[in-house]
Structures are given as structure tokens and as C-alpha cells.
Amino acid sequence: MEYQNEETLPFNDFICMLHDMIKPERDFQYTLKSFLDNRQYSAYFFNNLLNLNKLLLDNHKDPFAKNEIDKNPEYTEWDKFAYYEYLRLTEEENEDNQESDEVR
């Protein structure tokens, strides 16, 4: 995270955040049942634990915008994925454009 100029999160706080997402029956003993009972957070749990880019993306998302698309029953998981990927790509493109403008 430091390499990407992001604010670092203490490891204990990060683990507690992940733990609060899943809320296993026994503290810090994750089972398949824990993840099945909390399906809406299971993907976030693994994305944040295993993928730094997705962790950073989740930290930068607007929580109110996220709720609007996730609450709409007309959107499929593919629609939501495409929406978030579009946002990510446009953010990357804007960053690239800003960097190229700074070089000039």
C-alpha cells in the first residue's frame, strides 16, 4: 500500500474488519457455513484478503452509490460487475490523462 502511496491500515484492524464482515460462530474460526451464511460479504472478504487492487478499489468506492446499484433487483451480478469495472477503468483512464498532462 505504501508503494502505491496509499494510507496503510494496521494488520490487526484489517483482520478485525474482515472478521466483522463474516461474523463466524466461533471467533476467528471460519467455516464454509460462515461464508454461506454471509454470502453478500464473502466476496469482499476474499477480495480484500487476496487482492490488493480490489482492496484499494473497495476503499475508494462511494458507499452511497454502491448501495443504489446493489439494492436494485433488476440488476444481475453481471450488470453490477460491468458497472464497477466501468468505473474502475474510467478512473484509471482519468489518472493516465492527468499523468500525461503533468509530463507536458
C-alpha positions as CSV (number, residue, x, y, z in Angstrom):
1,M,0.0,0.0,0.0
2,E,2.9,2.3,0.7
3,Y,4.3,1.6,-2.7
4,Q,1.0,2.9,-4.2
5,N,1.0,6.0,-1.9
6,E,-2.0,4.7,0.0
7,E,-2.6,5.1,3.7
8,T,-1.7,1.9,5.4
9,L,-4.0,0.0,7.7
10,P,-2.7,-1.8,10.8
11,F,-2.9,-5.5,10.3
12,N,-4.9,-6.1,13.4
13,D,-7.5,-3.6,12.3
14,F,-7.6,-5.2,8.9
15,I,-8.2,-8.6,10.4
16,C,-10.9,-7.3,12.7
17,M,-12.6,-5.6,9.7
18,L,-12.6,-8.9,7.8
19,H,-13.9,-10.8,10.9
20,D,-16.7,-8.3,11.3
21,M,-17.8,-8.9,7.7
22,I,-18.3,-12.6,8.2
23,K,-19.1,-12.9,11.9
24,P,-18.3,-16.6,12.4
25,E,-20.0,-18.6,15.2
26,R,-16.6,-19.0,17.0
27,D,-14.2,-16.2,17.0
28,F,-11.7,-16.4,14.1
29,Q,-12.8,-19.9,13.1
30,Y,-14.1,-19.5,9.6
31,T,-16.1,-22.4,8.1
32,L,-17.9,-22.9,4.9
33,K,-21.1,-22.3,6.8
34,S,-19.8,-18.9,8.0
35,F,-19.3,-17.8,4.4
36,L,-22.6,-19.3,3.1
37,D,-24.5,-17.5,5.9
38,N,-22.9,-14.2,4.9
39,R,-22.8,-14.5,1.1
40,Q,-23.1,-10.8,0.4
41,Y,-19.8,-10.2,2.2
42,S,-17.9,-13.4,1.3
43,A,-16.6,-12.0,-2.0
44,Y,-15.5,-8.8,-0.2
45,F,-13.7,-10.9,2.4
46,F,-11.7,-12.8,-0.2
47,N,-11.1,-9.9,-2.5
48,N,-9.8,-7.8,0.4
49,L,-7.7,-10.6,1.8
50,L,-6.1,-11.8,-1.5
51,N,-6.2,-8.9,-4.0
52,L,-4.6,-5.5,-3.1
53,N,-6.1,-3.8,-6.1
54,K,-9.7,-4.8,-5.1
55,L,-9.0,-3.8,-1.5
56,L,-7.9,-0.3,-2.7
57,L,-10.9,-0.1,-5.1
58,D,-13.3,-1.0,-2.3
59,N,-11.8,1.6,0.0
60,H,-12.3,4.3,-2.6
61,K,-15.8,3.5,-3.6
62,D,-18.6,5.8,-2.6
63,P,-20.8,3.8,-0.2
64,F,-24.0,5.6,-1.2
65,A,-23.5,4.9,-4.9
66,K,-22.8,1.3,-4.2
67,N,-26.0,0.9,-2.3
68,E,-28.1,2.2,-5.1
69,I,-27.0,-0.3,-7.7
70,D,-26.8,-3.2,-5.3
71,K,-30.3,-2.6,-4.0
72,N,-31.9,-2.5,-7.4
73,P,-33.3,-6.0,-8.0
74,E,-33.4,-5.5,-11.8
75,Y,-29.5,-5.6,-12.0
76,T,-27.9,-9.0,-12.3
77,E,-24.5,-9.8,-10.8
78,W,-23.1,-9.3,-14.3
79,D,-24.6,-5.8,-14.5
80,K,-23.1,-4.9,-11.2
81,F,-19.7,-6.3,-12.2
82,A,-19.8,-4.4,-15.5
83,Y,-20.8,-1.2,-13.7
84,Y,-18.0,-1.4,-11.2
85,E,-15.4,-2.3,-13.9
86,Y,-16.5,0.6,-16.0
87,L,-16.0,2.9,-13.0
88,R,-12.6,1.4,-12.3
89,L,-11.5,1.8,-16.0
90,T,-12.7,5.4,-16.2
91,E,-10.8,6.2,-13.0
92,E,-7.6,4.6,-14.4
93,E,-8.1,6.5,-17.7
94,N,-8.5,9.8,-15.8
95,E,-5.4,9.1,-13.8
96,D,-3.4,8.3,-17.0
97,N,-4.7,11.5,-18.6
98,Q,-3.6,13.6,-15.6
99,E,-0.2,12.0,-15.6
100,S,0.3,12.7,-19.3
101,D,-0.8,16.3,-18.8
102,E,1.7,16.7,-16.0
103,V,4.5,15.4,-18.2
104,R,3.8,18.0,-20.9
